[in-house]
């Protein structure tokens, strides 16, 4: 990427007319089995996607499946449910609420922006544990600051 970066435009891109807000009914246009869920915390407008038919959850950076602050975890990609990236999470209280909200979905499959996808019966219980221990994992270990 650093080698290609000189080819990137330095000017902003106008997305008007290309990007539209999601409909208020919670469904994703053209992907009718998928629902969008507002999951702020990592960023204010962050959304995640859930498909009830197979209990798949795409979380973006609402949380990770590897510890982003650990070189060893990143290198080994050992799957573990972890808080959103500490180096950029704008609101830890909202991040905690978003993780708790997603835990109620009881997913079987999770795909995060950082880390490998996870699947199986232990996913839902792992997400429950992350929601319950969020303050310990994200705050008490010094990674996040209370808002």
Residue pairs with C-beta under 8 A, 6 or more apart in sequence:
22 28
22 29
22 36
22 47
23 29
26 35
26 36
26 37
27 34
27 35
27 36
28 34
28 35
28 36
28 49
33 51
33 52
33 53
34 49
34 50
34 51
35 49
35 50
35 51
35 52
36 47
36 48
36 49
37 47
37 48
37 49
37 50
37 101
37 102
38 45
38 46
38 47
39 46
39 47
39 48
39 59
39 60
39 62
39 98
39 101
39 102
40 46
40 91
40 94
40 95
40 98
41 62
41 84
41 89
41 90
41 91
41 92
41 93
41 94
41 95
41 96
41 97
41 98
41 99
42 60
42 61
42 62
42 84
42 85
42 88
42 89
42 90
42 95
43 61
43 88
43 90
44 90
44 91
44 94
46 60
46 61
46 62
46 98
47 60
48 57
48 58
48 59
48 60
48 62
48 98
48 102
49 57
49 58
50 56
50 57
50 58
50 102
50 105
50 107
54 108
54 109
55 105
55 106
55 107
55 108
55 109
56 107
56 108
56 109
56 110
56 111
57 102
57 105
57 107
57 109
57 110
57 111
58 111
59 102
59 110
59 111
59 112
59 113
60 112
60 113
61 84
61 85
61 112
61 113
61 114
62 84
62 95
62 98
62 99
62 102
62 112
63 81
63 82
63 83
63 84
63 95
63 99
63 102
63 112
63 130
64 81
64 82
64 83
64 84
64 85
64 112
64 113
64 114
64 115
65 79
65 80
65 81
65 82
65 110
65 112
65 114
65 115
65 116
65 117
65 118
66 73
66 74
66 77
66 78
66 79
66 80
66 82
66 114
66 115
66 116
67 73
67 74
67 80
67 82
68 74
68 82
68 85
68 86
68 87
68 114
69 85
69 86
69 87
69 143
73 80
77 115
77 116
79 115
79 116
79 118
80 115
80 126
81 110
81 118
81 126
81 127
81 129
81 130
82 115
82 130
82 137
83 89
83 95
83 99
83 130
83 134
83 137
83 138
83 143
83 144
84 95
84 138
85 114
86 138
86 143
86 144
89 95
89 138
89 144
91 147
92 138
92 139
92 144
92 145
92 146
92 147
93 146
93 147
94 147
95 134
95 138
95 144
96 131
96 134
96 135
96 138
99 127
99 130
99 131
99 134
100 131
100 134
102 127
102 131
103 124
103 127
103 128
103 130
103 131
106 124
107 123
107 124
107 127
108 119
108 120
108 121
108 123
108 124
109 117
109 118
109 119
109 123
110 117
110 118
110 119
110 123
110 127
111 117
118 126
130 137
137 143
138 144
139 145
139 146
